């Protein structure tokens, strides 16, 4: 049976939510990045409670050998980008990515290096990038090489999200076609 995926999105907020032990806060010197981590985990704890009535015990939250977060009986993925965080949760494997729209010189530089031979060069760049990141997280990959990921071979769903005057793309990747519930 395919289980739905619950997706939660939140603005990054100043909070001091407990982070799992596999994250060494002392190594995160960028304050914005640290705020994004704290917000993402606060959103995860809230989402687990709302979607599955799970009060997450932080001591059971571990990281796999590839640093993918793991919790017994629950699959989830976290992402953050320039002021927003996103969490996807399911009883089945899932990956998520959120990115602010990629434009300008960065877009030109990235596009030529990420296309797989089966992908169209006309694809929306931010959507293509988030698909690749979400699939990488779904697979629990170790080294991210975007051009090796053929997005046409996976189940993905993307959505545009506006926050303030910025546009973001959120993409969910799953092993099987399933219902996505946007919260």
Rosetta blueprint (number, residue, H / E / L):
1 X L
2 X L
3 X L
4 X L
5 X E
6 X E
7 X E
8 X E
9 X E
10 X E
11 X E
12 X L
13 X L
14 X L
15 X L
16 X L
17 X L
18 X L
19 X L
20 X L
21 X L
22 X L
23 X L
24 X L
25 X H
26 X H
27 X H
28 X L
29 X L
30 X L
31 X H
32 X H
33 X H
34 X H
35 X H
36 X H
37 X H
38 X H
39 X H
40 X H
41 X H
42 X H
43 X H
44 X H
45 X H
46 X H
47 X H
48 X H
49 X H
50 X H
51 X H
52 X H
53 X L
54 X L
55 X L
56 X L
57 X L
58 X H
59 X H
60 X H
61 X L
62 X E
63 X E
64 X L
65 X L
66 X L
67 X L
68 X L
69 X E
70 X E
71 X E
72 X L
73 X L
74 X E
75 X E
76 X E
77 X E
78 X E
79 X E
80 X E
81 X E
82 X L
83 X L
84 X E
85 X E
86 X E
87 X E
88 X E
89 X E
90 X E
91 X L
92 X L
93 X L
94 X E
95 X E
96 X E
97 X E
98 X E
99 X E
100 X E
101 X L
102 X L
103 X L
104 X H
105 X H
106 X H
107 X H
108 X H
109 X H
110 X H
111 X H
112 X H
113 X H
114 X H
115 X L
116 X L
117 X L
118 X L
119 X L
120 X L
121 X L
122 X L
123 X L
124 X L
125 X H
126 X H
127 X H
128 X H
129 X H
130 X H
131 X H
132 X H
133 X H
134 X H
135 X H
136 X H
137 X H
138 X H
139 X H
140 X L
141 X L
142 X L
143 X L
144 X L
145 X L
146 X H
147 X H
148 X H
149 X L
150 X L
151 X H
152 X H
153 X H
154 X L
155 X E
156 X E
157 X E
158 X E
159 X E
160 X E
161 X E
162 X E
163 X E
164 X L
165 X L
166 X E
167 X E
168 X E
169 X E
170 X E
171 X E
172 X E
173 X E
174 X E
175 X L
176 X L
177 X L
178 X L
179 X L
180 X E
181 X E
182 X E
183 X L
